[in-house]
Amino acid sequence: MSTIDQIIDEHSSYLVRIAYLYVKNWSTAEDVVQEVFVTYFQKSDQFRNEASLKTYLTKMTANRAKDYLRSWKHKKDVLFDTIFVSDKGADEVVLEQERLASLEKNLFQLPLKYREPLILFYYDEQSIAEIANYLQLNENTVKTRLRRAKQQLKEFFEEDDGEVVSN
């Protein structure tokens, strides 16, 4: 197996999951990761081994995903397409869809500076120190952003509950 195949096999599924956390679309996440690998192999001589290859590729993936989120193409894409295959009753499926849509909507209302540490902490299970190093921030800044992100999510859900009650 060539080095290229080995690197792709070792890192692609992880990077696709990371990209998905930003772009919330599996095919777009795969496209982002494909672009990351192409860029890496075109410019692999620039990799200076200051960090692990996984960290380097993760940072490239996050940056490429952020670029996509700022792009015109993203603004035109559909943000939500939730498909459920379930043996639950129709009422349970609708309620679950509403909860997930609400969580997704509220998560995407957070500014990226709050959303990113939240994703890294809860999904990627990174420590505060790892997140601080990855985002090149002070650990206390990461803690503050996590606290503010959780507070904003809580407020979003309280507002959503208030809208449902008032209808």
Residue pairs with C-beta under 8 A, 6 or more apart in sequence:
1 9
4 41
7 37
7 40
7 53
8 37
11 53
11 54
11 57
12 33
12 37
14 54
14 58
15 33
15 36
15 57
15 58
15 61
16 26
16 29
16 30
16 33
17 29
18 58
18 61
18 62
18 65
18 124
19 28
19 29
19 30
19 32
19 33
19 61
19 64
19 65
20 26
20 29
21 119
21 123
22 29
22 32
22 62
22 65
22 66
22 68
22 69
22 119
23 29
23 32
23 65
23 68
23 69
23 74
24 79
24 80
24 104
24 108
25 77
25 81
28 68
28 77
29 65
32 61
32 64
32 65
32 68
33 61
35 64
36 57
36 60
36 61
36 64
39 60
39 64
40 47
40 56
40 57
40 60
47 53
47 56
51 59
55 134
58 134
59 134
62 116
66 112
68 74
69 112
79 108
80 101
80 104
80 105
82 97
82 100
82 101
82 104
84 93
84 96
84 97
86 92
86 93
86 96
88 96
102 157
102 160
105 156
106 153
106 156
106 157
106 160
107 115
107 118
107 153
108 115
109 152
109 156
110 118
110 149
110 152
110 153
113 145
114 145
114 148
114 149
114 152
115 149
116 135
117 131
117 135
117 142
117 145
117 146
117 149
118 146
118 149
118 150
120 126
120 130
120 131
120 134
120 135
121 128
121 131
121 146
126 134
128 139
128 142
128 143
128 146
129 139
131 137
131 142
132 138
132 139
132 141
132 142
135 142
137 145
